[in-house]
Amino acid sequence: MQVLNSFSKTRLAWLLLLLSIIFFESSALFFEHVMNLAPCVMCVYERVAMMGIGIAALIGLIAPKNGLLRWLGLAGWGYGAYRGLELAYQHVGFQFNPSPFATCDLFVKFPSWAPLNHWAPWMFEAYGDCAKIVWGFLGLSMPQWLVIIFAANLIVWAIMVIAQFFGNKR
């Protein structure tokens, strides 16, 4: 755990987290703009959760040895991963337990102070159906993969948080 504690205080650790988020966000944009798969409202919200982890990675990247910034980064990472897992799990429910009484919104709803779908519609505008499975890999739909990705983030996050309590013994 001391090794992970030391690693969490390096820019490399936070850079790896940021690069993984950039990869996943780029993949989402590839699916949308190259493969022409229409993102749904839940897809857009899952993107925002992923971006939350990316922002947390940037905070940790600024000064990973600074306890306050590292803990802010860890808090943002944990929150983003938890919310993403929650959203992806709900999205899986829309796909595999369709019901006219449990559907996602028709349009994304962002706060008036951050209308992301107006600022960057190419990334945050939704026009797909949440219940429709438009892509699969190894027998899993995209939201199922997101459950795995967000859950893996939560597991790694929990290990890193626990490692914070195992500092160098002198």
N, C-alpha and C positions, 0 to 999 in steps of 0.2 A: 504494500500500500504506500510505502514511502516513495517508491519509484513513481507511482501514479501521482502522488502529491507533488513531487518535483516536476513531473511532466506537465501537470496542469498549470504550472507557473512559467511555461515556455510559450513563446509565440507559435511554435510549430503545432502544439496541441490545438490551439484556437484556429490556426490557419487550416488544419485538416478538417475541423468541423465546418468552417466556412466553405472550403472547397467541396465538401460533400453536399452542402446545401445548394451551392451554385450548380453542381451536377444535376441534382434533382429538379431544381427550377428550370434549368436548361432543357432537361428531358420533357418537362411539362410543356414548355413552349414548342419543342420539336413535335410533340404529339399533336398540339393544336395547329401550328402554322405549317408544318411540313406534311404530316400525315392527315391533316384536315379532320381531326377528331374534335368535336364540339365540346368545350368544357361546360359543365353544369355549375349550378350555384355552390354545391358542396365542393366541387373541384377547386373553385376559386377560393373558398374559405380555407381549404386545405393548403393552398398555395400561400395564403396569408400566414397561416400557422408556421409553415416552412420558412417563410421570410422572417418571422419572429425569431426563429432559431438562428437564422443568419445574422440578424441584428445583434442578438446575444453574443454570437461568435465575434462580431466586430468589437463589441464592448470589451470582451475578454482579450482580444488581440491588441487593444490599445496599450495596456500595461498589465500583463498577466501576473506580475509579481506584486502588484498593488491589490491588497486584500479586498478593498471595497469594490473595485472594478471587477475582480475575479468573481466575487460573490454575486454581483449584479449580473454578470454574464451567466453564471450558473443558474441564477433564479430565472432569468429570461429563457434560457435553454430548457429548463424543466417545465416552465409554464407553456412554452410553445410546443414542446413534445407532448405534454399531457392534453392540451387543447386539440392538437392535430390528431392524436389517437382517438379522442372522443369524437371528433368530426368524421374521421375515416370509418370508425365503427358504426356510426349512425348511417353513413353513406352505404356501407355494406348491407345494412338492414333495409334500406330503400331498394337495393338491387335484388336481394334474395328473399325478402318478405314484402313484396309490393302490396300496397293497400291504398285505396282512394282516400283514406282518412289519415294516412301518414305519408306525406309527400314533402319534398323540399320546396322552398320558395320559388316563384317564377323568375324573380329578379334579385340580384345581390342587394344587400342592405348594408351600406357603410354609414358611419356617422357623418353628419353634415360638415364637420370640420376636417374630414378625410375622405372625400368621395373618390376613392381609388379608381372606380370604374369610369369616372369622368376624366381623371388625370391620365390614366394609362389604360384605355379600353382594350388595347391589344393584349393586355395581360390579365385584366380584372373584369372583363365583361363575360357574362355567362349566357349561353344560348343553347345548351344541351339539356338532355333529360337525365336527372339523377338516377332513375331506375333502370336506364338502358345500359347494358354492358357493351361497350364499344371496343374494348381491347382486352386481351388476355395473354398471359405468359406463364408457362408451366402450370396451366389449369387454374390460375388465380386472376381475378379481375384487378384493375388498377387500384380501387379502394382497398382491396384485400392486401395488395403489396404495400399500400400506404400504412395499413395497420401494422404490418411487420416493420416497416421503416421507422415509424413513430415509436413503436414499442422498443425497438433496438436502441433508439435514441434515449428513451427513458431508462433503459437498463444501464447503458454506458454513463448517462448523467448520474444515476444513483451511485454507481461505483466511484465516479469522480467526486461526488459530494462526500461520500464516506471517506475517501482518501484524504480529504481536506483536514481530517482530524488525526492524521498520522504524519505529523511533521517530522523533520529531521531531529533525531535525538543526539544531543551533544553532551 
